[in-house]
């Protein structure tokens, strides 16, 4: 996904036109951001995706971050498109169009998962076509399935959550999934419905709550001067997946994911703001 980012004084209301401070183009997409976040956290990451030729710079960024990009095709007419607005208070508003990522085929997914090992995780988002097929194919292969149910939509609602090892959502996605506005109550409902599923809910500047290995856990966000919260969730999810894949206990991995999310809020852009393991570790130690 190519992020086209406008920095605005305040997010426009419906029907309103506002003058931006600036415009910029960044590599983005939840999948790419999370792949970079996991790689910067030390995981070995392969990524499946598609772009147009104007998205080739993203593939170069991924490779520079250490992500294996051989499964990313770049021949489409148009890359995925994200129209991002970031306001002076750090709040954001985002519209995306999948474009190339909407043309990922079941055959692409089968080829990608064909060499997956049982100890590996596959981390999915809802920005691409083939989500249901990918869940079914990964389940058949016995690979641990993590789903960041973002953006929320019908494709997510049709997934059998019992097939997942871990569901990751922000508070808005959680509310849309459960029809409950209060995150603790919504988590409780999901946790009761899916007793074996690990569930992690990010709450922006309020931190996170989770039900993992049957236990309820929570953490406050680390106070930082937030200048751009785009990519916070991706930094959190990618770091958490990498650290869990490396065998770190949930509570320690969640503390570091929380630090990754906080660090991402302190820099502009999504991919450029994703911290590495060293920065995450020092932020985690400072916050204790
Ligand atoms: P998303 O980007 O998916 O909406 P969130 O906004 O919930 O995700 O943020 C993900 C995580 O990033 C939070 O759980 C928290 O750890 C961290 N985070 C987000 N915003 C801030 C902030 N303003 N200050 C500190 N940490 C933040």
Boltz pocket constraint, residues with backbone or C-beta under 6 A from the ligand:
constraints:
  - pocket:
      binder: B
      contacts: [[A, 150], [A, 170], [A, 171], [A, 201], [A, 202], [A, 203], [A, 204], [A, 205], [A, 207], [A, 208], [A, 221], [A, 222], [A, 223], [A, 224], [A, 226], [A, 229], [A, 230], [A, 231], [A, 232], [A, 233], [A, 234], [A, 236], [A, 257], [A, 258], [A, 259], [A, 260], [A, 261], [A, 262], [A, 263], [A, 265]]
      max_distance: 6.0
